[in-house]
Amino acid sequence: MSTFTIDVLAVQCGVSTANLRAWQRCGLIEPKCDAQGHRYYNFTHVTHVMQIVRALASGIALGNMAEHLQGSETCSCAGWQEVQALLLENCKADTPARLRDSLWRLGRELPPGLLVNHVIRPLRQRLLADKSVQSSLWRIRLDSALTEYATRVVAASRKRTGGTLLILGMNLLDSLEPWLEAIRYGAEGLRLEVLAGAIALPPLTAGLYEHIIVWNDIPLSPQQAALFRSWQQEGLPVIAAGSHTIQTLQPQT
């Protein structure tokens, strides 16, 4: 049976090595050891990790994961609202260190994709929808912590040897979205680069990046859509992100 390191296991399962180590400390994953005492993993671990990921996605709390995997009947499906509520309470309290610690703990416990799509984005949408001064303050506190977290994720990715991923926006209503994408792709084994502002007509050049994500919060203009199609025709590795990008890049008839 093929064996691999914790880094390879993380990439195989779309989680971070920090996730795997946290789950090992919880007793959910047990690596094997060779004769020299070196830890290794195999495809049995891949199956087990994916079970954990699926359970987390369904709302099973990490503290109840062992019982769930053993088939015990529990009422552990806390849902994502409780996790969001934890972050929100730390946003309300004027304790930035506790908010940062809470965010880092969730980052260790939850795969990046689940953290961004099930916790951070829904919570920010709630805060953005509430136009009160208090809600704006809480959202700014959260965004400040998220920006710091994302920059650390990006900085850590530079130590890798994988391909490079550029994340940028053409039309941004929310300047944090490229950073959230950086967090989401932080477990993919790629070296990340993020442009912090919108560029309406970015001059992308072939060969500089192995992957390019172009985020849009509003529909592309005809000129922007034509530019995107020209990138595709030239073979640039561009990926459209954001619902409006997808809508405005449907095949023309």
Secondary structure, 3 states (H helix, E strand, C coil): CCEECHHHHHHHHCCCHHHHHHHHHCCCCCCEECCCCCEEEEHHHHHHHHHHHHHHHCCECHHHHHHHHCCCCCCCECCHHHHHHHHHHHHHCCCHHHHHHHHHHHHHHCCHHHHHHHHHHHHHHHHHHCCCHHHHHHHHHHHHHHHHHHHHHHHHHCCCCCCEEEEEEEECCCCCHHHHHHHHCCCCCCEEEEEEEECCCCCCCCCCCCEEEEEECCCCCHHHHHHHHHHHHHCCCEEEECHHHHHHCCCCC
